[in-house]
Amino acid sequence: MNTIRVGVVGLGRLGYTHAENITTTKNAELVAVCSPLEEELSRAQKEWGVTHCFTEIEKMLSSVKLDAIVLVSPSSFHAEHIIYCLQKGLHVFCEKPLATSIDACKKVEKIVAKNPSKIFMLGFMRRYDPSYLYAKTCIDEGKIGRPILFRGYSVDPNAAIEGALKYAAHSAGQFIDMAVHDFDLARWFLKAEPTSIYAIGGCYLHPEYQQYDDGDNVSALLKFENDAMAFVFAGRTAAHGYNVETEIVGTKATLRIGSIPQKNLVEILDQDGVRKECSQSFNERFEVAFKNEIQEFINCIVEERQPEIKAHDGTQASYIAEMATKSFKNNTLISL
Ligand SMILES: NC(=O)c1ccc[n+]([C@@H]2O[C@H](COP(=O)([O-])OP(=O)(O)OC[C@H]3O[C@@H](n4cnc5c(N)ncnc54)[C@H](O)[C@@H]3O)[C@@H](O)[C@H]2O)c1
């Protein structure tokens, strides 16, 4: 099998991690990178010896022969970049969300369907985290009985607020940027679509989010077609670090993933008492998941099979996020 020649678009907070992971992914080679920022390109050249560096995606695709592309550009570019790359005959991995509007998601779904020989994968990396995979197996094997409640918290550290605020104009809001992971997980674990949603929130610490008609902390309550419930909380102001925790309550058992978002298994006993340190970023908490999902993308190309996660999952999660945003802005319960 030939090595899959990969290009990465976007070398920011997550793009750097994906690019670095590709350098150690089996059957893959990091051949080209693209970012409008020269300093990010120089860093790629220096750290990974990448010689094909571009400031525009069009220039990259017309200059270098690639098999696959990993899109880690700002969310507002996803739809345009996915469509462009698929039409150029590349396999495509794209970070979440699929797109920032439902119309754009549906357009992407159509182009993906028209190119069945091209692998398309969406970066909902929690589905590739060993603990989430284990929980999914427990649920599928009936070990928790009937799942009746999904509870998901996704809270960024307040220490990362500067980057989050810089990115806010591209993010399409907390529900689509952060809570979209939990909407995807809720669908995945509960195996159903939601029928209603009510969302609330506010700017509790960072009034800057008001200019985007957004909150720094938001939450949503959902009912699903199989009567299951979900509660999702997304925020930007955790004092202790990167807090992603998930709970699935069933009729026979409850599963909790990361309910204490600990960095590792070490307990520190010192003058302040007994404590555990916390993960400080998505890169740290989901280090293994990010590696696994890129390896799965390459394996799918090599083995000529599509990944479990479909473009439609991206549309559905974005749809729920869009309706949550609407409910938050209009203070109304929405039937889906
Ligand atoms: N899975 C996760 O948990 C997770 C975590 C963080 C970010 N993300 C997603 O990854 C994407 C990037 O987020 P980030 O935090 O790395 O953002 P970022 O702002 O740190 O980086 C964005 C990168 O894209 C580049 N860029 C900007 N415009 C571009 C264009 N027109 N063409 C090509 N490149 C362009 C920027 O120069 C930068 O390198 C977003 O879609 C975000 O939702 C996912």
The ligand as an ORCA input file, in Angstrom:
! r2SCAN-3c Opt
* xyz 0 1
  N     -12.593     18.792     18.199
  C     -12.367     19.757     19.078
  O     -12.521     19.594     20.291
  C     -11.914     21.081     18.586
  C     -11.123     21.901     19.394
  C     -10.704     23.131     18.870
  C     -11.059     23.515     17.600
  N     -11.831     22.695     16.837
  C     -12.233     23.107     15.487
  O     -11.064     23.284     14.687
  C     -11.217     24.394     13.825
  C     -10.053     25.357     14.051
  O     -10.111     25.805     15.376
  P      -8.813     26.390     16.115
  O      -9.190     26.487     17.536
  O      -7.603     25.614     15.752
  O      -8.769     27.855     15.466
  P      -7.532     28.835     15.343
  O      -8.105     30.189     15.108
  O      -6.578     28.621     16.445
  O      -6.825     28.335     13.992
  C      -7.409     28.507     12.714
  C      -6.354     28.286     11.658
  O      -6.930     28.438     10.358
  C      -6.162     29.376      9.607
  N      -7.024     30.026      8.637
  C      -7.788     31.135      8.792
  N      -8.427     31.419      7.645
  C      -8.068     30.473      6.747
  C      -8.363     30.228      5.388
  N      -9.195     31.003      4.708
  N      -7.792     29.180      4.769
  C      -6.947     28.380      5.441
  N      -6.624     28.539      6.730
  C      -7.172     29.585      7.376
  C      -5.570     30.302     10.655
  O      -4.456     30.994     10.175
  C      -5.179     29.281     11.712
  O      -4.009     28.606     11.309
  C     -12.596     25.004     14.139
  O     -13.520     24.566     13.189
  C     -12.948     24.443     15.509
  O     -14.354     24.262     15.677
  C     -12.257     21.499     17.299
*
